[in-house]
Amino acid sequence: MPLSLGVDGASSAQVVGRARVVAQRSTAQEVRYRAFISYSHRDKAWARWLHRALESYPVPHRLVGRVTDLGTVPKRLAPIFRDTDELATARDLGQKVSEALAQSASLLVVCSPEAALSRWVDEEIRMYQRQGGAERIFCLVVAGEPNASRIAGRGAEECFPPALRQRYDAEGNLSDDVIEPLAADVRPGGDGKHDALCKLVAGMLGVGLDELKRRDLQRRAKRAVAISAVAVAVMVVTIILAINATLARRDAVAASRVAERRQKDAEDLVAFMLGDLNDKLAQVSRLDILEAVDDRAMAYFQAQPTNEVSDRALLQRATALEKIGSVRLDQGRLDAALASYEAARNVAAELVAKDPAHIPRQVLLAEVVTFMGMVHWRQARLDDAQRAFADARAILAGAEKAAPDNNDLHFQLAMLDNNMGRVMEARGAIDDAETHYRDMLARMQRLSNAAPNDADVAEWLGSAHYNLGKLALLRGEIANAIAQYAADETIQARLSSSDPKDANRKDNLLTVQAILGRAQALAGDVPAGVQRLQRAVDAAHALVALDATNTDAQEHVALFSTHLARLRRLAGDADAARALIATALPVFIALRKQDPHNAAWQREYAEARTEEAAEAAQRGDTMMAAASAREAMSVLEPLLAAQPADRATLLATLAARLAAADVAPDVVSRSVLRDGVGRDAAAVTSARSDPRLIALQVEALLALGRHAEAEPLIRTLWSAGYRDLALVQQLRRARIDYPVNQAFQRELVAATAGGR
C-alpha cells in the first residue's frame, strides 16, 4: 500500500503543524548539519542518492530568507551528514556519529526491511530521540511496508526500525505512545523520487509541502520553458528550412547546391534535437517534450523524400533513426523501437543499393537489421528474430569476401553468432548454439589479439565465455561452467574498474557475478554464491538509484533478489528471504504492466511467485502458498506452450508445479502434479544432462515414493558434483547418503585455477 504523504496520511497543513510543535533539543553543541542520514548499508545506494539530492537541491528563491519556526530558510541544504564507515564491527556508534547526531537539525531514516533489522539504525534513532528530536525524524521508505509488524503474518515486511514505532517522553523514558513519522515513499507506485524529496525538504525547512511544491514547480517550469522554447524554435526553424529546401528543389539546376545546403542544415538541426536537446530535456524531467521531439523527428524523416537528397543526408538520417530506435528499446517501447529500426533499414538499404561495394554502409544496414532481430527476440518471436539475424549475416558475409581483413566486419559477425546462438539455445538446438558460440569466441580472441586495449572487444570476449558457460551447465559440466563464468567475471571486473562511471560496464559485471554465484551454489559453495548474489543485488540497486528509468537495472534488482531469496531461505534465513521477495515482486509487476509482451519479464515474475510460494509453505501459510503457485503456473504454462524447448521456461514451470504440489489440498492433486513433472522432465531429449532438470525430476520421484527410479538419477547428479541445497536437504530427509564428491572438487579447483 503506497503512502500518500505520511504513514498516517498527514496533509501539507499537518506537516507545518508538526514543525510548530518541535521540541527544543537540549544540547550545548550548535547545529552543524542540516540532517543526519541513517541507513542500513544494504540501502547505501538510496542513502547516496538522498545525500546528493539534498545537497544539490536549490531551495526556491521566494522561500529563501523566510523565518519559520525552524529558523531562516537557507539557499542550500548543506551540509548533510552520511556516515560512510562500516559500523557492523563497532561496539557502539562511536564518538564521530554521536557528535554528528547531536549537531544535526533533522534525522532522515532510509526505511526498508533491512533497516528494520539493523541494530545501528535503531540505535541512531533512539539516541536522536533521547536528545529531544523525536519530532524532527523523517522517513524515506524504499522497500517493505510501514507498520507491517502490526499485521499478523507480515512482520518480515516491516520497514520501520523498532525505535520508529515507539516514543520517548520528556524525561527520556520509553513510552507506549505510537509514533507516526512523516514518510516519503519511493517504492513502485509511491511518490516518485522528486515528490519524495519535496516532502522531506518541506519537513526539514518547516514550510508547507503544497507551497514548496508550487515554488519548486515555478522554478523548474522557468528552466523547462527556456529549454522548451529552444525545442519549439528548433522545430520551427527545421520546418522552415525543410520547406525552403523543398521549394529550392523546384528551381533550376543552378540552385540545387543551395537546396542541398538547406537540407543539410535541417538534418543538422534534427541531429541536435536528438542529441544535446534530448539530454537537456531529460535533465529537467521533461519527458513529455523529449518524446515529442523524438516523435516530431520521426515524422519529419518519414515525410522527406529519399531520392532527392545527398548520400550524406541519408546516412545521417539512417543513423538518427537507429538512435531513436535504441532509445525506445531502452525504454521498453518495443513496437515503437521496431518502427524506428524499420525506417532506418529502408534508408540504409537505399544507401547500399547506390553503392553495393561500400563496406561501412553494409555494416550499418546489417546493424539495423540486427537491432530488429533483438526486438523480435524480446517479444519471443523466435522465427522473426532468426530471420532477421540470418538476413544481417547474409549482408555481412558478402562484405567479408570483399574485405576479409576488416575488423569491423568480424566484430559484427561475432555479434550475430551471439544472437543466433541465443535463438538456437531457445529452440533446444544446443549443438547448433555451441557452434555459433565457439565461432564467436574464436573471432573475439582474434580481435582481442589484434587490439588488446579495445574495451568493446574485451567485453564481448567475456560474453563468449559466458555463453559457453551456459551450455556447459546444460550438459552437466558444472566445473567447466564455473570456469567460463569466472573468465567472464575477470574481464568484466577489469573493464568496470577502468571506467567506474560506465553504467553498462557495471551492469555487465553484476550480471555475471550473479550467474557465477548461482553456479557456485549449485556446486555446494553456498557462502560464495550468497556473497556474489548480494553484490549483484547491491550493484543493481545502485544503478536504479542513478537512473530510475533503467529497465535492465530494475529487472536485475528483482531477478537477482529472487535468486538470493531462494538461497537465504534454504540456508535458514527466512526473514531475509521474505524481504528480498517483497522487493522483487513490485518491480516485476511494474515491468509487466509497462510491457506485457516481454517474455523474459513474464517468466521471471512467475519465478518470484514460485519462491514466494515456497516461503509461505515453509512458514505454514498454505493458502498464500497455493495462490502464489497458481499465479506462477498461470503465467508459465502459456509461455511453455509457445516455446516448449526454452530451458529457462521449462525449469521455471516444473518448479512452479512442484511448489503447487507441496500445498495441494489432496493426495490425488499432489500426485498428478508431481507425476507430470517427472514425465515432462524424462521426455526432454535436448541437453538431457542438465543437472537442474534432473534435480527437479528427482524431487518429484522422491515425493511420490519412487526411490528406485530416482537412484540412478541421484548417482548422475553426484557424479556431476551437483550439491544444490534443496536437493541435499531432501536427500537428508529421505535418509539417502550423498557425500561430497572429492574428485569433482579437485576438477573444480583445476578448472578455476586454469581460468586465473
Secondary structure by P-SEA (a helix, b strand, c coil): cccccccccccaaaaaaaaaacccccccccccccbbbbbcccaaaaaaaaaaaaaacccccccccccccccccccccccbbbbcccccccccccaaaaaaaaaccbbbbbccccccccaaaaaaaaaaaaacccccbbbbbccccccccccccccccccccccccccccccccccccccccbbbbcccccccaaaaaaaaaaaaacccaaaaaaaaaaaaaaaaaaaaaaaaaaaaaaaaaaaaaaaaaaccccaaaaaaaaaaaaaaaaaaaacaaaaaaaaacaaaaaaaaaaaaaaaaaacccccccaaaaaaaaaaaaaaaaaaaaacaaaaaaaaaaaaaaaaaaaaaaccccaaaaaaaaaaaaaaaaaaaaacaaaaaaaaaaaaaaaaaaaaaaccccaaaaaaaaaaaaaaaaaaaaacaaaaaaaaaaaaaaaaaaaaaaccccaaaaaaaaaaaaaaaaaaaaacaaaaaaaaaaaaaaaaaaaaaaccccaaaaaaaaaaaaaaaaaaaaacaaaaaaaaaaaaaaaaaaaaaacccaaaaaaaaaaaaaaaaaaaaaacaaaaaaaaaaacaaaaaaaaaaccccaaaaaaaaaaaaaaaaaaaaacaaaaaaaaaaaaaaacaaaaaaccccaaaaaaaaaaaaaaaaccccaaaaaaaaaaaaaaaaacccccccaaaaaaaaaaaaaacccccaaaaaaaaaaaccccaaaaaaaaaacccccccaaaaaaaaaaaaaac
